[in-house]
Amino acid sequence: MKYISTRGQAEIKSFNDVVTSGLASDGGLYCPVSMPFFEIDVIKSWKGLPYHELAFRVIKPFISGEIPDEDLKKIIKDGTKNFVVDNVTRLVKLEEDYHILELFHGPTLAFKDIALQFLGKLQDYILTKTNQDIVIIGATSGDTGSAAIEGVKDCKHITLFMLHPDDKISTIQRHQMTTVLNPNIHNIAVSTYFDDCQDMVKEMFKHPEFMKGIRLSAVNSINWARIVAQIVYYFQTVLALTGAEEPVSFSVPSGNLGDVFGGYLAKKMGLPVDLLIVSTNENDILHRFFSKNDYSKQSVKSTVAPSMDIQISSNFERLMFFEHNFDGNLINKKMLKFRDEGHLEVDDDTYKRITSTFKSACANDADIRAEIERVYKKYNYIVCPHTATGTIAAEKYRVKGRKMVVLATAHPSKFPDVVTESINVHPDLPPHLEGLLSKPEKYLKIPNDIDLIKNYIYQNSL
Ligand SMILES: *Cc1c(COP(=O)(O)O)cnc(C)c1O
């Protein structure tokens, strides 16, 4: 499969190159030149397959020949080994036609493990084969960082630098990153917000000269392999609930729009998906876009669902690209306009088409606390604050007789304070993470200054 940039100017790349690099040289994100499609009978025939078998079938067309089947199967299988439930995810029934899909049974208790365990194995395989070394630079609002670190900590060909906003992630999230002492892992706490961290990383990819030829790669949700891995559980869930005989709607707690983009692609690939409901916290740029065609930047607020404290949503650009016929020149114009004027909108037809699938809802901190309590009282089930935005949104669009699934993006024990405040029950860390808070940490605190950070990264990459 060939990959092109959403901004139409960068070189065309292979899957293997896209997976081991970052943002395209024109500032865009890589996307396949065309989307694979499966006939519905083919999809139906996959019912009952174990997760890794299903994943192989869903992922293979995006790679088409660049990795031998047997190797791809092994990469996928190895990427599922560190999950504590069979088949990676777990579906929990709240009531008839209403389910929670738990995506948090990986090493760092967030859905990001599903993609990043796979990505780590995939990158290690490609780099070993081609005998290359790369430096990964990433920014995290909390969960990407630890999931990325767990994904690559044992890769000999990778050095990782992870920026996080100092004091704006939970103690558990920080410990999950900073207690990994492997010498190829560098955590950097920057005294600013996540969006600034993400902007700095984008800037470094745009102007990689400071690395003097050392190859840079990304693990943020801009990496196409992550998106691909996130398509699989939509297939898994629709097959489990209806055998692909009937469509299913999904409510997805969103920030960078990576998770729900997997559902969008699954639908494009032929899976019966009905609505995709994007839920946000008070950082509601996505909700404003889907509810009133207003994609305009505002300042970031800290909320009780910190992994969604994002204003500029990177995969939004991919959605624009797909919805405008893969027209890179047009997207380039739109994104430059957004950068300069801080807002963007689409024409009426496009907006109608997008919102026939995408719905949205937003929730403030008080809503989230009340929802954690409501769900606990009604179903005796504990949701994390991100997932709570998903159940709020699901309530808005759920109708009798139609299946609705809320993606549970993190384990509640990752956010013990807000959960305890809401229901007076302390969510315990699962056994594989006990003792985390008493382990020694290693990280660097640095001011919000890109030159200082670039210099540190270059010096420590040698
Ligand atoms: C990253 C994250 C999200 C947002 O996912 P996107 O792919 O960025 O939309 C939601 N919830 C949790 C717990 C996360 O870690």
The ligand as a Gaussian input file, in Angstrom:
#p B3LYP/6-31G(d) Opt

LIG

0 1
 C       -6.144000       9.233000      24.681000
 C       -7.370000       9.040000      25.468000
 C       -8.597000       9.459000      24.971000
 C       -8.743000      10.182000      23.659000
 O       -8.455000       9.364000      22.563000
 P       -8.178000      10.020000      21.131000
 O       -7.747000       8.899000      20.259000
 O       -7.072000      11.011000      21.346000
 O       -9.431000      10.660000      20.682000
 C       -9.724000       9.186000      25.731000
 N       -9.643000       8.579000      26.934000
 C       -8.457000       8.173000      27.427000
 C       -8.436000       7.513000      28.752000
 C       -7.290000       8.374000      26.717000
 O       -6.119000       7.962000      27.216000

